Amino acid sequence: GAAAASPGGGGGLAVSVQAAGRASAEGGGCPDPAPSPRARVKRQGSLDGLLPTSPPSKPLSSRGDASALALPSACGGASQLEPAIRALLGQSPSLAHEVYSRLPPLQKLGLLRVLVDGACDSPHTAKAVDEAMARRRGVLEREEEAEKEKRRETRTLRDEARHALREQLAEQREAAGEEGEQLLPAEVSEVAVSLEVQKRQEALACGGQVEVLSREALQQAESDLAIELELQAANGIDSDGRDFSAADLEGIVARRDLIKHRRDTFGPARDAAQEGLRAAASSGDAAVMEAALEAARAAALEGDCDEDGIGPG
């Protein structure tokens, strides 16, 4: 009855809450429900229970002194925040936006600071931050592991190249004799190792063993292969004296004709392809380089030993 008889201001709300509390305590009924923030402000006459403390993770202060507030002085401290909260809670929720728009900038900033602190203290925010940090650590660990693997591969490649060069140097010394040995280096240099590593990396990028031939060497290799295929087609036997089958002989004749055609007619196309590669390398344009590489492949400046029999097998 007290709530119905009270006027529509804030005092009526305070009377109704207090009356309900006394009835519950005296009658032994259900315990008091937790009062809303608006009711708590009207009943206690203070905003201490709604203001944050420093740090925000500690329980909210019940004292009325402004020194317990965690608001920076740039926001006006509690002297700016408390009037703003009173103004917002003193009106109906439907008018909250209009009331907030009329607040001074410092009071708006103080309210936003309280909301941000509350959001940062929530379990959902803490979980999101932890997940983001875990993802970041995972990315960094994967990048670090990739860098370690790359360094291990480079170290292994250099060790293999150094070992191969030392074996070559030992063979050269043995073939040169005592007089020629003095002209050879005493040890494999790191520059030679780096060049060998670069050569091996280029071979790996091309899919395996790679041999670089000059134009003259390529022309000579094609001539030698054409002569060998011509002899095989004419004799009909392989290097072990066995007769070729009809299918094998047909494949030999086809390869012979292809190699002779390359040797005799691809000269101008190869000259143009070489000029195109030089121009593409100077331009630095990826599209131009790709077009130049296609022209070089069409002129048989790049090949596969499994297909044409020229180069390392």
Phi, psi and omega per residue, in radians:
G1 nan -0.527 -3.112
A2 -1.141 -0.671 -3.121
A3 -1.171 -0.639 -3.109
A4 -1.270 -0.590 -3.079
A5 -1.425 -0.287 -3.066
S6 -1.343 2.641 3.067
P7 -1.193 2.966 -3.015
G8 -1.395 0.200 -3.138
G9 -1.484 -2.944 -3.124
G10 -1.206 -0.487 -3.113
G11 -1.123 -0.605 3.128
G12 -1.083 -0.674 3.123
L13 -1.136 -0.713 3.141
A14 -1.143 -0.719 3.140
V15 -1.106 -0.744 -3.086
S16 -1.155 -0.689 3.133
V17 -1.160 -0.786 -3.137
Q18 -1.126 -0.719 -3.141
A19 -1.115 -0.718 3.118
A20 -1.114 -0.645 3.122
G21 -1.140 -0.742 3.139
R22 -1.153 -0.712 -3.132
A23 -1.090 -0.680 -3.121
S24 -1.208 -0.709 -3.101
A25 -1.209 -0.710 -3.089
E26 -1.345 -0.624 -3.061
G27 -1.512 -0.165 3.133
G28 1.243 0.414 -3.125
G29 -1.453 -2.580 -3.101
C30 -1.184 2.605 3.114
P31 -1.159 2.778 -3.121
D32 -1.074 2.359 2.987
P33 -1.230 2.693 -3.141
A34 -1.127 2.158 -3.117
P35 -1.177 2.605 3.100
S36 -1.232 2.853 3.097
P37 -1.006 -0.669 3.133
R38 -1.120 -0.755 3.132
A39 -1.150 -0.666 -3.119
R40 -1.134 -0.671 3.125
V41 -1.149 -0.781 -3.109
K42 -1.154 -0.600 -3.079
R43 -1.375 -0.730 -3.040
Q44 -1.527 -0.377 -3.120
G45 1.263 0.376 -3.098
S46 -2.570 2.681 3.114
L47 -1.834 0.227 -3.036
D48 -1.057 -0.623 -3.083
G49 -1.260 -0.242 -3.109
L50 -1.793 -0.185 -3.070
L51 -1.591 2.490 -3.130
P52 -1.304 2.729 3.072
T53 -1.928 3.119 3.129
S54 -2.066 2.137 -0.059
P55 -1.392 2.910 -3.064
P56 -1.122 -0.402 -3.083
S57 -1.288 -0.260 3.129
K58 -1.425 2.813 3.124
P59 -1.025 2.596 -3.130
L60 -1.158 2.522 -3.077
S61 -1.308 2.530 3.060
S62 -1.863 0.059 3.126
R63 -1.513 2.834 -3.101
G64 -1.724 0.092 -3.078
D65 -1.480 2.470 -3.095
A66 -1.263 -0.244 -3.121
S67 -1.191 -0.307 -3.135
A68 -1.442 -0.144 -3.086
L69 -1.370 2.535 -3.107
A70 -1.717 0.403 -3.108
L71 -1.533 2.373 3.104
P72 -1.195 2.731 -3.116
S73 -1.117 -0.460 3.117
A74 -1.108 -0.430 3.112
C75 -1.561 0.009 3.139
G76 1.600 -0.080 3.137
G77 1.130 -2.801 -3.107
A78 -1.147 -0.451 -3.124
S79 -1.137 -0.434 3.078
Q80 -1.639 -0.590 -3.050
L81 -1.314 -0.722 -3.051
E82 -1.115 -0.774 3.069
P83 -1.087 -0.590 3.137
A84 -1.146 -0.757 3.123
I85 -1.140 -0.704 3.118
R86 -1.080 -0.721 -3.117
A87 -1.141 -0.706 -3.128
L88 -1.226 -0.761 -3.090
L89 -1.372 -0.239 3.135
G90 -1.426 -0.081 -3.141
Q91 -2.102 2.892 3.114
S92 -1.219 2.686 -3.125
P93 -0.987 -0.510 -3.116
S94 -1.174 -0.372 -3.137
L95 -1.756 0.092 -3.042
A96 -1.078 -0.729 -3.106
H97 -1.120 -0.725 -3.139
E98 -1.160 -0.714 3.116
V99 -1.123 -0.745 -3.130
Y100 -1.113 -0.649 -3.121
S101 -1.159 -0.403 -3.137
R102 -1.588 -0.049 -3.123
L103 -1.271 2.610 3.056
P104 -1.110 2.731 -3.116
P105 -0.995 -0.679 -3.121
L106 -1.131 -0.661 3.116
Q107 -1.207 -0.688 3.068
K108 -1.077 -0.737 -3.137
L109 -1.118 -0.688 3.106
G110 -1.113 -0.736 3.113
L111 -1.116 -0.742 3.114
L112 -1.095 -0.655 3.110
R113 -1.081 -0.718 3.121
V114 -1.126 -0.750 3.141
L115 -1.131 -0.719 3.130
V116 -1.125 -0.763 3.115
D117 -1.063 -0.721 3.130
G118 -1.138 -0.705 3.122
A119 -1.147 -0.690 -3.138
C120 -1.210 -0.398 3.124
D121 -1.500 -0.093 -3.055
S122 -1.338 2.667 3.122
P123 -1.094 -0.591 -3.131
H124 -1.145 -0.725 3.110
T125 -1.138 -0.768 3.121
A126 -1.049 -0.702 3.121
K127 -1.140 -0.743 3.140
A128 -1.109 -0.717 3.117
V129 -1.130 -0.760 3.121
D130 -1.073 -0.724 3.131
E131 -1.153 -0.712 3.116
A132 -1.119 -0.718 3.122
M133 -1.165 -0.654 3.109
A134 -1.129 -0.720 3.090
R135 -1.106 -0.721 3.135
R136 -1.112 -0.763 3.105
R137 -1.086 -0.675 3.126
G138 -1.095 -0.747 3.124
V139 -1.112 -0.774 -3.141
L140 -1.116 -0.690 3.128
E141 -1.148 -0.707 3.115
R142 -1.149 -0.711 3.107
E143 -1.127 -0.710 3.129
E144 -1.126 -0.717 3.124
E145 -1.150 -0.670 3.105
A146 -1.124 -0.689 3.107
E147 -1.142 -0.718 3.107
K148 -1.102 -0.737 3.128
E149 -1.121 -0.683 3.115
K150 -1.128 -0.726 3.107
R151 -1.147 -0.659 3.098
R152 -1.123 -0.744 3.131
E153 -1.123 -0.716 3.124
T154 -1.127 -0.731 3.125
R155 -1.116 -0.730 3.109
T156 -1.118 -0.734 -3.138
L157 -1.126 -0.692 3.112
R158 -1.173 -0.697 3.114
D159 -1.107 -0.732 3.118
E160 -1.138 -0.740 3.133
A161 -1.136 -0.727 3.120
R162 -1.098 -0.736 3.128
H163 -1.111 -0.739 3.140
A164 -1.147 -0.705 3.138
L165 -1.180 -0.638 3.089
R166 -1.143 -0.658 3.081
E167 -1.145 -0.733 3.090
Q168 -1.090 -0.702 3.134
L169 -1.133 -0.690 3.109
A170 -1.125 -0.690 3.101
E171 -1.147 -0.688 3.118
Q172 -1.133 -0.697 3.108
R173 -1.120 -0.727 -3.138
E174 -1.140 -0.666 -3.141
A175 -1.327 -0.492 -3.083
A176 -1.375 -0.437 -3.095
G177 1.425 -3.004 -3.061
E178 -1.199 -0.707 -3.106
E179 -1.246 -0.778 -3.129
G180 -1.255 -0.414 -3.119
E181 -1.093 -0.541 -3.128
Q182 -1.183 -0.373 -3.140
L183 -1.478 -0.243 -3.122
L184 -1.545 2.660 3.120
P185 -1.156 2.664 -3.138
A186 -1.305 -0.512 -3.101
E187 -2.570 2.754 3.100
V188 -1.266 2.257 -3.128
S189 -1.431 2.772 3.101
E190 -1.197 -0.484 3.086
V191 -1.139 -0.758 3.110
A192 -1.114 -0.655 3.105
V193 -1.117 -0.755 3.140
S194 -1.099 -0.711 3.111
L195 -1.142 -0.673 3.106
E196 -1.180 -0.675 3.092
V197 -1.100 -0.759 3.119
Q198 -1.063 -0.723 3.127
K199 -1.098 -0.736 -3.138
R200 -1.204 -0.663 3.109
Q201 -1.132 -0.676 3.077
E202 -1.119 -0.663 3.118
A203 -1.143 -0.728 3.111
L204 -1.116 -0.687 3.130
A205 -1.129 -0.507 3.127
C206 -1.544 0.025 3.056
G207 1.699 0.165 3.111
G208 2.734 -2.584 -3.120
Q209 -1.257 2.341 -3.074
V210 -2.273 2.430 3.057
E211 -2.233 2.266 3.136
V212 -1.678 2.169 -3.121
L213 -1.984 2.503 2.985
S214 -1.300 2.947 3.114
R215 -1.078 -0.695 3.133
E216 -1.143 -0.752 3.134
A217 -1.140 -0.670 3.103
L218 -1.120 -0.745 3.124
Q219 -1.097 -0.718 3.133
Q220 -1.185 -0.688 3.125
A221 -1.119 -0.672 3.097
E222 -1.164 -0.684 3.116
S223 -1.149 -0.766 3.136
D224 -1.102 -0.722 -3.132
L225 -1.186 -0.655 3.121
A226 -1.112 -0.709 3.105
I227 -1.131 -0.761 3.138
E228 -1.084 -0.756 3.129
L229 -1.181 -0.598 3.111
E230 -1.126 -0.746 3.113
L231 -1.140 -0.718 3.128
Q232 -1.122 -0.719 -3.138
A233 -1.179 -0.610 -3.118
A234 -1.306 -0.714 -3.079
N235 -1.477 -0.564 -3.131
G236 1.349 0.250 3.129
I237 -2.286 2.708 3.132
D238 -1.587 -3.025 -3.091
S239 -1.162 -0.342 3.108
D240 -1.649 0.069 3.110
G241 1.483 0.165 3.134
R242 -1.582 2.516 3.141
D243 -1.257 2.459 3.055
F244 -1.360 2.567 3.005
S245 -1.309 2.928 -3.134
A246 -1.068 -0.685 3.138
A247 -1.172 -0.744 3.116
D248 -1.106 -0.735 -3.128
L249 -1.132 -0.650 3.091
E250 -1.138 -0.702 3.098
G251 -1.150 -0.637 3.122
I252 -1.133 -0.767 3.131
V253 -1.096 -0.690 3.135
A254 -1.148 -0.736 3.122
R255 -1.152 -0.701 3.124
R256 -1.048 -0.812 -3.129
D257 -1.110 -0.670 -3.137
L258 -1.158 -0.792 -3.112
I259 -1.152 -0.719 3.112
K260 -1.122 -0.673 3.102
H261 -1.121 -0.763 3.089
R262 -1.070 -0.806 -3.078
R263 -1.116 -0.679 -2.988
D264 -1.581 -0.402 -2.993
T265 -2.136 -0.209 -3.037
F266 -1.521 0.034 -3.094
G267 -1.009 -0.966 -3.139
P268 -1.062 -0.708 3.134
A269 -1.119 -0.633 3.116
R270 -1.236 -0.642 3.076
D271 -1.070 -0.784 3.134
A272 -1.148 -0.661 3.135
A273 -1.153 -0.669 3.106
Q274 -1.120 -0.754 3.103
E275 -1.113 -0.670 3.104
G276 -1.135 -0.653 3.106
L277 -1.166 -0.703 3.116
R278 -1.121 -0.758 -3.140
A279 -1.150 -0.684 3.139
A280 -1.171 -0.666 3.118
A281 -1.134 -0.599 3.123
S282 -1.321 -0.535 -3.087
S283 -1.297 -0.602 -3.092
G284 1.308 0.178 -3.139
D285 -1.576 2.170 -3.088
A286 -1.134 -0.674 -3.127
A287 -1.166 -0.702 3.112
V288 -1.141 -0.711 3.126
M289 -1.130 -0.710 3.129
E290 -1.105 -0.714 3.107
A291 -1.142 -0.674 3.114
A292 -1.164 -0.667 3.105
L293 -1.147 -0.681 3.097
E294 -1.090 -0.712 3.111
A295 -1.140 -0.654 3.119
A296 -1.174 -0.676 3.108
R297 -1.164 -0.692 3.124
A298 -1.111 -0.520 3.117
A299 -1.551 0.168 3.102
A300 1.082 0.562 2.995
L301 -1.440 -0.177 3.021
E302 -2.260 2.341 -3.091
G303 -2.647 3.085 -3.127
D304 -2.197 2.234 -3.117
C305 -1.054 -0.565 -3.140
D306 -1.163 -0.358 -3.095
E307 -1.736 -0.754 -3.064
D308 -2.011 -0.141 3.086
G309 1.408 0.209 -3.131
I310 -1.961 2.283 3.126
G311 1.803 -3.050 -3.121
P312 -1.208 2.389 -3.139
G313 -1.811 nan nan
